[in-house]
Amino acid sequence: ADAVVPVPADWVSHARPGDRVHLIDGRDASRKVRVIACEQGGFWAEARHTAYIETGTELTLRRVDLGQDTETSRSARIGELPPIEIPIMLRVGDTLILHRDPRPGAPAVRDVHGRIVEPAHISCTLPQVFADVRVGEPIRIDDGKIEGIVRSVSGDEMQVEITLAKPGGTKLRGDKGINFPESDLETGALTPKDLADLDFVAQHADMVALSFVNNPEDVLQLHEELRARDGGDIGVILKIETKRAFQRLPWLLLAAMRGYPVGVMIARGDLAVECGWERLAEVQEEILWLCEAAHVPVFWATQVLEGLAKKGLPSRAEITDAAMSVRAECVMLNKGPYINRAVHTLDHILRRMQEHQVKKGATLRNLTLAGDL
C-alpha cells in the first residue's frame, strides 16, 4: 500500500467493494476514495486525486443501493498517525533563523495575503558558532543548494537572509550540513561525544577519520587520546573539508605523520561548498601534490559514480571523474541500489587507467587502438 491509515475496527467491518469514503482533507479539499477490496481487519481503497490527511480527519463511508434508491453512511475518524518531516521552503529574500536551542525547525508562517509574519527557523547543532560568526559573513546549507548572508547574530540566535535558491524555492529537510566558509570558527575537532566514542574505536577499529579538522592541535589531541586508550597503532585519516584545513594542510600533515599509519581524504562535497565549486578542481590537485610529496596516501571521496550507484546509469562527467581518481590510493563509493555495478565499473576503469597514470605522472604507455577495445 502507498499509505496505511488506522481507523476503528467496527467501522472497517461495514465496508464493501464499491463503497465510497468521503473526506475533507488538510487543505479543505473534498475527496472521495473508492473501496476496491476487503480483507480481514481492513480494506483496500483507491483515490484519483491527492489527499492530505492527518490525525483526526473525519471519514464517511457511504453506500448507495440503486435498487432501493437508498444511501447509508457511517463516520469515523483517523487514529494517531506518525509524524512526518515537513520540508522548509526557502526563496531568495526570505529570512531564516538559526537558533541555539534544539527545538525542531518549522517553515515560515504566512498571513492570508501570503506575507511572512514569522520566519522559518532551524536548530544549529554546533552552538559554538554563535560566538564566532560575524554579520555579513556567508552561510551555505545542504551542500551549497541554499546560500545566505548573516544579517544579525547573538548568543542564542542568528538571522540569515537567503541569497541563493531555486527560482521557485528550495526545500530544506532535516540533518543537512551548514557551512560558514568565511567564518573563523574556534571549534575543536573532537567533541565530548567524539571522546566517548573513542573508547569503542580504540578497541574495535582499524582507523578513525577526523572530520572537520582545522588545526594541527586537533591531530595531536587525537593521537594523545588514542594512546591513552592503547590505540596508538590505529590509522588516522584527515578529512580535508574546510578552507582552513586546506590552507593549513602542510602543518596538518606534519602533525599527523608523528603517528602511523596516516592518510588524507579529499572530502569534495564540503570542500566544494567551502572553497567554491569553480575552485574544487584546483584545490584537489594541490592536495594531491602535497600528499605525494609527503608520501601520504589519499582517499578520493564524494559522489564518485553517484548516478551509476543510485540510478544504474553514469554520466560522462562521472566516468571522467572516476578515471581521474586513479591518482589517489583509495576511492570511496557511496551506497545505492546499483552499488555492485558501480564497484565493477570503477574496477574496470582503474585497471585501465593505472597503466596510463601513476600519481601525478603520466606513464606514456602505448595507446590502445579502437579496434582492440
C-alpha positions, 0 to 999 in steps of 0.5 A: 500500500502507498499509505496505511491509515488506522481507523476503528475496527467496527467501522472497517467491518461495514465496508464493501467493494464499491463503497465510497469514503468521503473526506475533507482533507488538510487543505479543505479539499473534498475527496472521495476514495473508492473501496476496491477490496476487503480483507480481514481487519481492513480494506483496500481503497483507491483515490484519483486525486491527492489527499492530505490527511492527518490525525483526526480527519473525519471519514464517511463511508457511504453506500448507495443501493440503486435498487432501493434508491437508498444511501447509508453512511457511517463516520469515523475518524483517523487514529494517531498517525506518525509524524512526518518531516515537513520540508522548509521552503526557502526563496531568495529574500526570505529570512531564516533563523538559526537558533541555539536551542534544539527545538525542531525547525518549522517553515515560515508562517504566512498571513492570508495575503501570503506575507511572512509574519514569522520566519522559518527557523532551524536548530544549529547543532554546533552552538559554538558558532554563535560566538564566532560568526560575524554579520555579513559573513556567508552561510551555505546549507545542504551542500551549497543548494541554499546560500545566505548572508548573516544579517544579525547574530547573538548568543542564542540566535542568528538571522540569515537572509537567503541569497541563493535558491531555486527560482521557485524555492528550495526545500530544506529537510532535516540533518543537512550540513551548514557551512560558514566558509568565511567564518573563523570558527574556534571549534575543536575537532573532537567533541565530548561525544567524539571522546566517548566514542573513542573508547569503542574505536580504540578497541574495535577499529582499524582507523578513525577519520577526523572530520572537520579538522582545522588545526594541527592541535586537533591531530595531536589531541587525537593521537594523545587520546588514542594512546591513552586508550592503547590505540596508538597503532590505529590509522588516522585519516584527515578529512580535508573539508574546510578552507582552513584545513586546506590552507593549513594542510602542510602543518596538518600533515606534519602533525599527523605523520608523528603517528602511523599509519596516516592518510588524507581524504579529499572530502569534495562535497564540503570542500566544494561548498567551502572553497567554491565549486569553480575552485574544487578542481584546483584545490584537489590537485594541490592536495594531491601534490602535497600528499605525494610529496609527503608520501601520504596516501589519499582517499578520493571521496564524494559522489564518485559514480553517484548516478551509476550507484543510485540510478544504474546509469553514469554520466560522462562527467562521472566516468571522467571523474572516476578515471581521474581518481586513479591518482589517489590510493583509495576511492570511496563509493557511496551506497545505492541500489546499483552499488555492485555495478558501480564497484565493477565499473570503477574496477574496470576503469582503474585497471585501465587507467593505472597503466596510463597514470601513476600519481601525478605522472603520466606513464606514456604507455602505448595507446590502445587502438579502437579496434582492440577495445 
